[in-house]
Amino acid sequence: MIYKESETLELKSSFKEWKEIIISLVAFANKGGGKVIVGFDDNGNPTNQMIGQKTIEDLVNKIKNNTDPVLYPSIVVKTFALGEITEIEVKEAEIKPVFAFNRTFVRVGKSNQKLSNQEVRNLIRRYTLPDFDNQLFTANFENIEWDEKLINQLNRDYLKLKFNTFFDLFESLGIYDGTDIANAAYLCFVKKNTLMPNAVIKAARFKGNSMVHFIDMKDFDTNIITAVENTLEFIKRHINMTVEINQAPQRKEIWAYPLNALREAIINAIVHRDYTDSGNIQIRIFDDTLQVWSPGLLPPEINIKKLLLENRSIPRNKKLAQIFYNINLIENWGTGFHRIVNACLQKGLKKPFFEEKASAFVITFFKEKVKEGINGGIKEGINGGIKEGIKLLLHTVKGKPGKRTNELAELLQISPKTMEKWIKKLKQQEKIVFKGSKKTGGYFVNIVKSSN
């Protein structure tokens, strides 16, 4: 058996590294759990050590004296090669953060990352307080003007819930305890937001590609459900739109950016932002790009470099996510980024850029640039989008081998017909191969060709 270090496995050559062993156990406990195996060097070769009679007892005492809360890992000694190895396994801690030597760590990839003071405070808040959207609203809500028009619309068009008053609705959604409402109720259903200024969405159109000269700006202080379409309407006023007239009975509006991708980005910012951050969601519209800024970084469990591979969601605001899901504003949790990327690629645009900066999560959309006249520019944009899509498909097959055509299409949120074309292209390039039977087989990376 060959052992390789990972997000859940650490290798140590001997118990002389006992401090590093304890730090790794703490990092695992603060994440999803993991295992330290003592008896292998960095290359995974056995060191053929023999375990002394008091070695394990001594390690247990060191763990007990240097972790807070105290960790009680499972320790198993096994015969391996010409010596012995020791497997030390710890589960995810119920009380976080766990400290080692008065510091705390979390496992990221193959390394243990020391948490900053702010990250420690965030972790404590995350595991000791209810989510912000589920905390009780402290203001005198009887004086709040509720958007009953919105509630009636939800009752008629979306929710399959029976309620006679908005408090019945709140109770059915789990955001009202009979006495007090939760923050989610205020954010989603108040008519005008005057009590949570950081939940106001700010949008601006700038001249050129820098934030020097404003052309227009707008603050959206409605509830966050209504704010989605209001924000999108502001964007539409400030991005280019052309009209295509063909045999269809209605004209086709073609926007500089795909509206479904912009709506997805706005909803993602609203639902998943950090509402304990005093900053606002910002929509920045420039000549060549459009940015959506969402306060707060991604959860530490999500690697920004693997957003399109992991296809998972860890909602910071679970109640908000559930409400937006119930009213059909979001679909499957964890697939929004795929829809954003593929909407842009299908339009022939460059893939959006995802990044974290200034304690915010930022999505940058790029406008199509015409370089060789209208027809040449459109062709260039479309071909560029297809190439980006094929790269994304190859990246997905690498990360999730064995998927079939329909599964890949669903995963990347594109049509099966488009997926068949992309698969055909990769097969012609001999970068992927189909393995297994027609009924149960799937696509795998052709390691030799894909590395070229």
VEXROGU-21203 format. One record per residue (C-alpha): residue number from 1; y, z, x. Coordinates in nm, 2 decimals, padded with zeros to 4 digits, always signed. Each point is the difference from the previous one (the first is absolute). Example, Ala and Ser with C-alpha at 12.3 -4.5 7.8 and 13.67 -1.06 7.14 Angstrom:
# VEXROGU-21203
+-----+--------+--------+--------+
|   n |      v |      w |      u |
+-----+--------+--------+--------+
|   1 | -00.45 | +00.78 | +01.23 |
|   2 | +00.34 | -00.07 | +00.14 |
+-----+--------+--------+--------+
***
This chain:
# VEXROGU-21203
+-----+--------+--------+--------+
|   n |      v |      w |      u |
+-----+--------+--------+--------+
|   1 | +00.00 | +00.00 | +00.00 |
|   2 | +00.35 | -00.10 | +00.13 |
|   3 | +00.28 | +00.23 | -00.09 |
|   4 | +00.36 | -00.13 | -00.02 |
|   5 | +00.31 | +00.21 | -00.06 |
|   6 | +00.17 | -00.06 | -00.34 |
|   7 | +00.22 | +00.17 | -00.26 |
|   8 | -00.29 | +00.24 | -00.07 |
|   9 | -00.17 | +00.02 | +00.34 |
|  10 | +00.11 | +00.14 | +00.33 |
|  11 | -00.21 | +00.00 | +00.32 |
|  12 | +00.02 | +00.27 | +00.27 |
|  13 | -00.19 | +00.02 | +00.33 |
|  14 | -00.04 | +00.38 | +00.02 |
|  15 | +00.11 | +00.33 | -00.13 |
|  16 | +00.26 | +00.02 | +00.28 |
|  17 | +00.22 | -00.19 | -00.25 |
|  18 | -00.02 | +00.28 | -00.25 |
|  19 | +00.37 | -00.01 | -00.08 |
|  20 | -00.01 | -00.38 | -00.07 |
|  21 | -00.31 | +00.06 | -00.21 |
|  22 | +00.19 | +00.26 | -00.22 |
|  23 | +00.30 | -00.23 | -00.03 |
|  24 | -00.23 | -00.28 | -00.12 |
|  25 | -00.16 | +00.22 | -00.26 |
|  26 | +00.34 | +00.11 | -00.13 |
|  27 | +00.12 | -00.37 | -00.01 |
|  28 | -00.32 | -00.08 | -00.20 |
|  29 | +00.05 | +00.29 | -00.24 |
|  30 | +00.36 | -00.11 | -00.07 |
|  31 | -00.13 | -00.35 | -00.09 |
|  32 | -00.33 | -00.07 | -00.17 |
|  33 | -00.24 | +00.19 | +00.23 |
|  34 | -00.19 | -00.12 | +00.31 |
|  35 | -00.24 | +00.07 | +00.28 |
|  36 | +00.03 | +00.08 | +00.37 |
|  37 | -00.30 | -00.09 | +00.21 |
|  38 | -00.02 | +00.18 | +00.34 |
|  39 | -00.22 | -00.18 | +00.26 |
|  40 | +00.15 | -00.35 | +00.03 |
|  41 | +00.26 | -00.14 | +00.24 |
|  42 | +00.28 | -00.23 | -00.11 |
|  43 | -00.23 | -00.30 | +00.01 |
|  44 | -00.26 | +00.15 | -00.23 |
|  45 | -00.25 | +00.07 | +00.28 |
|  46 | -00.19 | +00.33 | -00.02 |
|  47 | +00.09 | +00.26 | +00.27 |
|  48 | -00.35 | +00.16 | -00.03 |
|  49 | +00.14 | +00.35 | -00.01 |
|  50 | -00.21 | +00.31 | -00.09 |
|  51 | +00.15 | +00.25 | -00.24 |
|  52 | +00.00 | +00.36 | +00.12 |
|  53 | -00.10 | +00.30 | -00.22 |
|  54 | +00.35 | +00.13 | -00.05 |
|  55 | +00.18 | -00.34 | +00.00 |
|  56 | +00.00 | -00.04 | -00.38 |
|  57 | +00.08 | +00.36 | -00.07 |
|  58 | +00.30 | -00.02 | +00.24 |
|  59 | +00.12 | -00.32 | -00.17 |
|  60 | -00.02 | +00.16 | -00.34 |
|  61 | +00.21 | +00.30 | +00.12 |
|  62 | +00.26 | -00.23 | +00.15 |
|  63 | +00.03 | -00.20 | -00.32 |
|  64 | +00.03 | +00.32 | -00.20 |
|  65 | +00.27 | +00.14 | +00.23 |
|  66 | +00.21 | -00.32 | +00.03 |
|  67 | +00.00 | -00.15 | -00.35 |
|  68 | +00.20 | +00.10 | -00.31 |
|  69 | -00.13 | +00.00 | -00.26 |
|  70 | -00.33 | +00.06 | +00.18 |
|  71 | -00.23 | -00.30 | +00.01 |
|  72 | -00.38 | +00.05 | -00.04 |
|  73 | -00.16 | -00.33 | +00.11 |
|  74 | -00.36 | -00.10 | -00.01 |
|  75 | -00.15 | +00.00 | +00.35 |
|  76 | -00.33 | -00.17 | +00.08 |
|  77 | -00.16 | -00.04 | +00.35 |
|  78 | -00.23 | -00.30 | +00.04 |
|  79 | -00.21 | -00.14 | +00.28 |
|  80 | +00.13 | -00.33 | +00.12 |
|  81 | -00.10 | -00.22 | +00.30 |
|  82 | -00.06 | +00.24 | +00.29 |
|  83 | +00.21 | +00.28 | -00.13 |
|  84 | +00.15 | +00.14 | -00.32 |
|  85 | +00.30 | -00.08 | -00.22 |
|  86 | +00.19 | +00.22 | -00.24 |
|  87 | +00.13 | -00.12 | -00.33 |
|  88 | +00.29 | +00.20 | -00.14 |
|  89 | +00.10 | -00.11 | -00.35 |
|  90 | +00.29 | +00.13 | -00.21 |
|  91 | +00.09 | -00.09 | -00.36 |
|  92 | +00.34 | -00.07 | -00.13 |
|  93 | +00.18 | +00.33 | -00.03 |
|  94 | +00.08 | +00.14 | -00.35 |
|  95 | +00.31 | +00.17 | +00.13 |
|  96 | +00.23 | -00.21 | +00.22 |
|  97 | +00.14 | -00.03 | +00.25 |
|  98 | -00.25 | +00.15 | +00.25 |
|  99 | +00.15 | +00.11 | +00.33 |
| 100 | -00.15 | +00.01 | +00.35 |
| 101 | +00.18 | +00.19 | +00.27 |
| 102 | +00.30 | +00.04 | -00.23 |
| 103 | +00.03 | -00.37 | -00.04 |
| 104 | -00.14 | -00.24 | -00.25 |
| 105 | -00.15 | -00.35 | +00.03 |
| 106 | -00.13 | -00.28 | -00.22 |
| 107 | -00.25 | -00.27 | +00.08 |
| 108 | +00.14 | -00.35 | +00.02 |
| 109 | -00.24 | -00.27 | +00.10 |
| 110 | -00.17 | +00.12 | +00.32 |
| 111 | +00.26 | +00.25 | +00.10 |
| 112 | +00.13 | +00.34 | -00.10 |
| 113 | +00.37 | -00.01 | -00.08 |
| 114 | +00.22 | +00.31 | +00.02 |
| 115 | +00.20 | +00.05 | -00.32 |
| 116 | +00.38 | +00.05 | +00.02 |
| 117 | +00.16 | +00.30 | -00.17 |
| 118 | +00.11 | -00.23 | -00.29 |
| 119 | -00.36 | -00.14 | -00.04 |
| 120 | -00.13 | +00.36 | +00.00 |
| 121 | +00.24 | +00.09 | -00.28 |
| 122 | -00.10 | -00.31 | -00.19 |
| 123 | -00.37 | +00.08 | +00.03 |
| 124 | +00.06 | +00.36 | -00.11 |
| 125 | +00.20 | -00.12 | -00.30 |
| 126 | -00.26 | -00.26 | -00.09 |
| 127 | -00.28 | +00.25 | -00.01 |
| 128 | +00.18 | +00.30 | -00.14 |
| 129 | +00.23 | -00.15 | -00.26 |
| 130 | -00.08 | -00.23 | -00.29 |
| 131 | +00.12 | -00.36 | +00.04 |
| 132 | +00.37 | -00.04 | -00.06 |
| 133 | -00.05 | -00.20 | -00.31 |
| 134 | -00.23 | +00.27 | -00.15 |
| 135 | +00.24 | +00.29 | +00.07 |
| 136 | +00.17 | +00.14 | -00.30 |
| 137 | +00.35 | -00.12 | -00.07 |
| 138 | +00.24 | +00.29 | +00.03 |
| 139 | +00.30 | -00.12 | -00.19 |
| 140 | +00.08 | +00.06 | -00.37 |
| 141 | -00.17 | -00.32 | -00.12 |
| 142 | +00.11 | +00.06 | -00.36 |
| 143 | +00.34 | -00.13 | +00.10 |
| 144 | -00.14 | -00.32 | +00.15 |
| 145 | +00.05 | -00.32 | -00.18 |
| 146 | -00.35 | -00.16 | -00.02 |
| 147 | -00.05 | -00.38 | -00.01 |
| 148 | -00.19 | +00.00 | -00.33 |
| 149 | +00.03 | -00.38 | -00.01 |
| 150 | -00.22 | -00.02 | +00.31 |
| 151 | -00.25 | +00.25 | -00.15 |
| 152 | -00.03 | -00.20 | -00.32 |
| 153 | -00.05 | -00.31 | +00.20 |
| 154 | -00.27 | +00.16 | +00.20 |
| 155 | -00.17 | +00.12 | -00.32 |
| 156 | +00.01 | -00.34 | -00.16 |
| 157 | -00.07 | -00.23 | +00.30 |
| 158 | -00.20 | +00.20 | +00.26 |
| 159 | -00.15 | +00.34 | -00.05 |
| 160 | -00.31 | +00.04 | -00.21 |
| 161 | +00.09 | +00.36 | -00.06 |
| 162 | +00.08 | +00.17 | -00.33 |
| 163 | +00.33 | +00.19 | +00.00 |
| 164 | +00.28 | +00.07 | -00.25 |
| 165 | +00.26 | +00.14 | +00.24 |
| 166 | +00.07 | -00.05 | +00.37 |
| 167 | -00.13 | +00.35 | +00.07 |
| 168 | -00.34 | -00.11 | -00.15 |
| 169 | +00.01 | -00.29 | +00.24 |
| 170 | +00.09 | +00.23 | +00.29 |
| 171 | -00.29 | +00.23 | -00.09 |
| 172 | -00.24 | -00.28 | -00.02 |
| 173 | +00.11 | -00.12 | +00.34 |
| 174 | -00.03 | +00.35 | +00.15 |
| 175 | +00.37 | +00.04 | +00.08 |
| 176 | +00.08 | +00.27 | -00.26 |
| 177 | -00.16 | +00.34 | -00.02 |
| 178 | +00.14 | +00.09 | -00.34 |
| 179 | +00.31 | +00.17 | +00.14 |
| 180 | +00.12 | -00.20 | +00.30 |
| 181 | -00.02 | -00.36 | +00.10 |
| 182 | -00.09 | -00.13 | +00.35 |
| 183 | +00.23 | -00.19 | +00.23 |
| 184 | -00.20 | -00.32 | -00.09 |
| 185 | +00.11 | +00.03 | -00.36 |
| 186 | +00.37 | +00.01 | +00.10 |
| 187 | -00.04 | -00.28 | +00.25 |
| 188 | -00.18 | -00.23 | -00.24 |
| 189 | +00.17 | +00.06 | -00.33 |
| 190 | +00.35 | +00.13 | +00.04 |
| 191 | +00.26 | -00.24 | -00.12 |
| 192 | +00.26 | +00.06 | +00.28 |
| 193 | -00.10 | +00.19 | +00.32 |
| 194 | +00.27 | +00.25 | +00.08 |
| 195 | -00.21 | +00.28 | +00.15 |
| 196 | -00.20 | -00.17 | +00.27 |
| 197 | +00.25 | -00.22 | +00.20 |
| 198 | -00.26 | -00.09 | +00.26 |
| 199 | -00.20 | -00.18 | -00.27 |
| 200 | +00.29 | -00.24 | -00.06 |
| 201 | -00.09 | -00.35 | +00.14 |
| 202 | +00.27 | -00.17 | +00.21 |
| 203 | +00.02 | -00.38 | +00.03 |
| 204 | +00.24 | -00.21 | +00.20 |
| 205 | +00.06 | -00.36 | +00.09 |
| 206 | +00.15 | -00.05 | +00.35 |
| 207 | +00.18 | -00.29 | +00.15 |
| 208 | -00.21 | -00.15 | +00.28 |
| 209 | -00.29 | +00.19 | +00.15 |
| 210 | +00.17 | +00.34 | +00.08 |
| 211 | +00.12 | +00.29 | -00.20 |
| 212 | +00.37 | -00.05 | +00.09 |
| 213 | +00.15 | -00.18 | -00.30 |
| 214 | -00.10 | +00.08 | -00.36 |
| 215 | +00.00 | -00.28 | -00.26 |
| 216 | -00.13 | +00.22 | -00.28 |
| 217 | -00.16 | +00.34 | -00.05 |
| 218 | -00.16 | +00.19 | -00.29 |
| 219 | -00.15 | +00.34 | -00.06 |
| 220 | -00.28 | +00.03 | -00.26 |
| 221 | +00.01 | +00.35 | -00.16 |
| 222 | -00.23 | -00.07 | -00.29 |
| 223 | -00.36 | +00.14 | -00.02 |
| 224 | -00.22 | -00.15 | +00.27 |
| 225 | -00.20 | -00.22 | -00.26 |
| 226 | +00.31 | -00.17 | -00.12 |
| 227 | +00.14 | -00.03 | +00.35 |
| 228 | -00.28 | -00.24 | +00.10 |
| 229 | +00.12 | -00.29 | -00.21 |
| 230 | +00.37 | +00.09 | +00.05 |
| 231 | -00.04 | -00.01 | +00.37 |
| 232 | -00.19 | -00.33 | -00.02 |
| 233 | +00.28 | -00.15 | -00.21 |
| 234 | +00.25 | +00.10 | +00.27 |
| 235 | -00.21 | -00.17 | +00.26 |
| 236 | -00.03 | -00.32 | -00.21 |
| 237 | +00.38 | -00.02 | -00.02 |
| 238 | +00.02 | -00.01 | +00.38 |
| 239 | -00.29 | -00.22 | +00.11 |
| 240 | -00.02 | -00.38 | -00.03 |
| 241 | -00.19 | -00.16 | -00.29 |
| 242 | -00.08 | -00.36 | -00.06 |
| 243 | -00.14 | -00.17 | -00.31 |
| 244 | -00.30 | -00.23 | -00.02 |
| 245 | -00.03 | -00.22 | -00.30 |
| 246 | -00.33 | -00.18 | -00.06 |
| 247 | -00.23 | -00.08 | -00.29 |
| 248 | -00.03 | +00.36 | -00.11 |
| 249 | +00.20 | +00.10 | -00.31 |
| 250 | +00.20 | +00.26 | +00.19 |
| 251 | +00.19 | -00.03 | +00.32 |
| 252 | -00.14 | +00.18 | +00.31 |
| 253 | +00.23 | +00.24 | +00.19 |
| 254 | -00.07 | +00.02 | +00.37 |
| 255 | +00.15 | +00.30 | +00.18 |
| 256 | +00.07 | +00.04 | +00.37 |
| 257 | -00.24 | +00.30 | -00.01 |
| 258 | -00.30 | +00.04 | -00.23 |
| 259 | +00.11 | +00.23 | -00.28 |
| 260 | -00.34 | +00.16 | -00.05 |
| 261 | +00.00 | +00.10 | +00.37 |
| 262 | +00.35 | +00.15 | -00.03 |
| 263 | -00.10 | +00.19 | -00.31 |
| 264 | -00.31 | +00.13 | +00.17 |
| 265 | +00.21 | +00.12 | +00.30 |
| 266 | +00.25 | +00.17 | -00.23 |
| 267 | -00.27 | +00.18 | -00.20 |
| 268 | -00.18 | +00.10 | +00.32 |
| 269 | +00.33 | +00.16 | +00.13 |
| 270 | +00.06 | +00.18 | -00.33 |
| 271 | -00.35 | +00.14 | -00.05 |
| 272 | -00.09 | +00.08 | +00.36 |
| 273 | +00.33 | +00.12 | +00.16 |
| 274 | +00.06 | +00.35 | +00.12 |
| 275 | +00.22 | +00.17 | -00.27 |
| 276 | +00.05 | +00.30 | +00.22 |
| 277 | +00.20 | -00.23 | +00.23 |
| 278 | +00.37 | +00.00 | -00.08 |
| 279 | +00.02 | -00.38 | +00.06 |
| 280 | +00.00 | -00.27 | -00.26 |
| 281 | -00.20 | -00.31 | -00.04 |
| 282 | +00.21 | -00.29 | +00.13 |
| 283 | -00.02 | -00.37 | -00.07 |
| 284 | +00.17 | -00.19 | +00.27 |
| 285 | +00.06 | -00.37 | -00.06 |
| 286 | +00.11 | -00.22 | +00.29 |
| 287 | +00.04 | -00.38 | +00.05 |
| 288 | -00.35 | -00.04 | +00.15 |
| 289 | -00.19 | +00.31 | -00.09 |
| 290 | -00.04 | +00.27 | -00.27 |
| 291 | -00.10 | +00.36 | +00.08 |
| 292 | -00.14 | +00.28 | -00.22 |
| 293 | +00.05 | +00.34 | +00.16 |
| 294 | -00.21 | +00.29 | -00.14 |
| 295 | +00.07 | +00.36 | +00.13 |
| 296 | -00.30 | +00.16 | +00.17 |
| 297 | -00.27 | -00.12 | +00.23 |
| 298 | -00.35 | -00.11 | -00.09 |
| 299 | -00.26 | +00.28 | -00.03 |
| 300 | -00.15 | +00.08 | +00.34 |
| 301 | -00.34 | -00.12 | -00.14 |
| 302 | +00.13 | -00.36 | -00.03 |
| 303 | +00.05 | -00.20 | +00.31 |
| 304 | +00.29 | -00.25 | -00.05 |
| 305 | -00.17 | -00.25 | +00.23 |
| 306 | -00.30 | +00.00 | -00.24 |
| 307 | +00.18 | -00.01 | -00.33 |
| 308 | -00.16 | -00.33 | -00.11 |
| 309 | -00.35 | +00.10 | +00.13 |
| 310 | -00.05 | +00.35 | -00.14 |
| 311 | +00.10 | -00.09 | -00.35 |
| 312 | +00.04 | +00.36 | -00.10 |
| 313 | +00.27 | +00.21 | -00.17 |
| 314 | +00.09 | +00.36 | +00.05 |
| 315 | +00.27 | +00.05 | -00.26 |
| 316 | +00.27 | +00.25 | +00.11 |
| 317 | +00.10 | +00.03 | -00.37 |
| 318 | -00.32 | +00.00 | -00.20 |
| 319 | +00.16 | +00.05 | -00.34 |
| 320 | +00.25 | -00.28 | +00.05 |
| 321 | -00.28 | -00.23 | +00.12 |
| 322 | -00.21 | +00.09 | -00.31 |
| 323 | +00.30 | -00.06 | -00.24 |
| 324 | +00.08 | -00.34 | +00.16 |
| 325 | -00.37 | -00.09 | -00.02 |
| 326 | -00.02 | +00.10 | -00.37 |
| 327 | +00.30 | -00.22 | -00.09 |
| 328 | -00.14 | -00.29 | +00.19 |
| 329 | +00.27 | +00.00 | +00.27 |
| 330 | -00.26 | +00.04 | +00.28 |
| 331 | -00.36 | -00.12 | +00.00 |
| 332 | -00.26 | +00.11 | +00.24 |
| 333 | +00.12 | +00.27 | +00.25 |
| 334 | -00.02 | -00.13 | +00.35 |
| 335 | +00.04 | -00.37 | -00.07 |
| 336 | +00.37 | -00.03 | -00.02 |
| 337 | +00.06 | -00.11 | +00.36 |
| 338 | -00.25 | -00.28 | -00.04 |
| 339 | +00.18 | -00.13 | -00.30 |
| 340 | +00.33 | +00.01 | +00.18 |
| 341 | -00.13 | -00.19 | +00.30 |
| 342 | -00.20 | -00.26 | -00.19 |
| 343 | +00.29 | -00.07 | -00.24 |
| 344 | +00.22 | -00.08 | +00.31 |
| 345 | -00.28 | -00.21 | +00.17 |
| 346 | -00.07 | -00.20 | -00.31 |
| 347 | +00.37 | -00.08 | -00.02 |
| 348 | +00.00 | -00.12 | +00.36 |
| 349 | +00.20 | +00.29 | +00.14 |
| 350 | -00.06 | +00.20 | +00.31 |
| 351 | -00.21 | +00.32 | -00.06 |
| 352 | +00.22 | +00.30 | -00.08 |
| 353 | +00.04 | +00.26 | +00.28 |
| 354 | -00.10 | +00.36 | -00.06 |
| 355 | +00.14 | +00.27 | +00.22 |
| 356 | +00.11 | +00.36 | +00.02 |
| 357 | +00.34 | +00.09 | +00.13 |
| 358 | +00.27 | +00.26 | -00.05 |
| 359 | -00.26 | +00.21 | -00.20 |
| 360 | -00.04 | -00.28 | -00.25 |
| 361 | -00.26 | -00.26 | -00.09 |
| 362 | +00.16 | -00.35 | +00.01 |
| 363 | -00.12 | -00.33 | -00.13 |
| 364 | +00.19 | -00.31 | +00.12 |
| 365 | -00.03 | -00.33 | -00.18 |
| 366 | +00.09 | -00.32 | +00.17 |
| 367 | +00.17 | -00.30 | -00.16 |
| 368 | -00.14 | -00.35 | +00.05 |
| 369 | +00.20 | -00.19 | +00.26 |
| 370 | +00.04 | -00.38 | -00.04 |
| 371 | +00.01 | -00.15 | +00.35 |
| 372 | -00.09 | -00.37 | -00.05 |
| 373 | +00.16 | -00.09 | -00.33 |
| 374 | -00.12 | +00.11 | -00.34 |
| 375 | -00.35 | -00.16 | +00.01 |
| 376 | -00.06 | +00.10 | +00.36 |
| 377 | +00.11 | +00.35 | -00.05 |
| 378 | -00.21 | +00.05 | -00.31 |
| 379 | -00.31 | -00.14 | +00.17 |
| 380 | +00.06 | +00.22 | +00.30 |
| 381 | +00.03 | +00.31 | -00.22 |
| 382 | -00.31 | -00.08 | -00.20 |
| 383 | -00.21 | -00.08 | +00.31 |
| 384 | +00.13 | +00.32 | +00.17 |
| 385 | -00.10 | +00.20 | -00.30 |
| 386 | -00.35 | -00.14 | -00.01 |
| 387 | -00.04 | +00.07 | +00.37 |
| 388 | +00.11 | +00.36 | -00.06 |
| 389 | -00.24 | +00.03 | -00.29 |
| 390 | -00.29 | -00.13 | +00.20 |
| 391 | +00.08 | +00.25 | +00.28 |
| 392 | +00.01 | +00.28 | -00.26 |
| 393 | -00.34 | -00.11 | -00.13 |
| 394 | -00.16 | +00.00 | +00.35 |
| 395 | +00.15 | +00.34 | +00.06 |
| 396 | -00.15 | +00.12 | -00.33 |
| 397 | -00.35 | -00.14 | +00.07 |
| 398 | +00.01 | +00.18 | +00.34 |
| 399 | +00.09 | +00.33 | -00.17 |
| 400 | -00.23 | -00.04 | -00.31 |
| 401 | -00.30 | -00.21 | +00.10 |
| 402 | -00.25 | -00.12 | -00.25 |
| 403 | +00.24 | -00.07 | -00.29 |
| 404 | -00.05 | -00.30 | -00.22 |
| 405 | +00.26 | -00.26 | -00.11 |
| 406 | +00.08 | +00.18 | -00.33 |
| 407 | +00.02 | +00.34 | +00.17 |
| 408 | +00.24 | -00.13 | +00.27 |
| 409 | +00.22 | -00.17 | -00.27 |
| 410 | +00.02 | +00.33 | -00.19 |
| 411 | +00.07 | +00.19 | +00.32 |
| 412 | +00.28 | -00.23 | +00.10 |
| 413 | +00.12 | -00.05 | -00.35 |
| 414 | -00.01 | -00.38 | +00.00 |
| 415 | -00.18 | -00.26 | -00.21 |
| 416 | -00.37 | -00.08 | +00.08 |
| 417 | +00.10 | -00.37 | +00.03 |
| 418 | +00.25 | +00.08 | +00.28 |
| 419 | -00.25 | +00.24 | +00.16 |
| 420 | -00.26 | -00.28 | +00.01 |
| 421 | +00.25 | -00.23 | +00.18 |
| 422 | +00.08 | +00.27 | +00.26 |
| 423 | -00.37 | +00.08 | +00.06 |
| 424 | -00.08 | -00.37 | +00.04 |
| 425 | +00.27 | -00.02 | +00.27 |
| 426 | -00.14 | +00.29 | +00.19 |
| 427 | -00.35 | -00.13 | -00.03 |
| 428 | +00.11 | -00.34 | +00.14 |
| 429 | +00.16 | +00.19 | +00.29 |
| 430 | -00.34 | +00.19 | +00.04 |
| 431 | +00.19 | +00.33 | -00.02 |
| 432 | -00.21 | +00.14 | -00.28 |
| 433 | -00.35 | -00.04 | -00.12 |
| 434 | -00.19 | +00.08 | -00.31 |
| 435 | -00.31 | +00.22 | +00.05 |
| 436 | -00.27 | +00.10 | -00.25 |
| 437 | -00.12 | -00.15 | -00.33 |
| 438 | +00.23 | -00.18 | -00.24 |
| 439 | -00.02 | +00.29 | -00.24 |
| 440 | +00.05 | +00.30 | +00.23 |
| 441 | +00.15 | -00.15 | +00.33 |
| 442 | +00.35 | +00.00 | +00.12 |
| 443 | +00.24 | -00.12 | +00.27 |
| 444 | +00.01 | +00.13 | +00.35 |
| 445 | +00.21 | -00.07 | +00.31 |
| 446 | -00.15 | -00.25 | +00.25 |
| 447 | +00.08 | +00.23 | +00.30 |
| 448 | -00.01 | -00.28 | +00.26 |
| 449 | +00.23 | -00.24 | -00.18 |
| 450 | +00.24 | +00.26 | -00.15 |
| 451 | +00.09 | +00.14 | +00.33 |
| 452 | +00.12 | -00.34 | +00.13 |
+-----+--------+--------+--------+
***
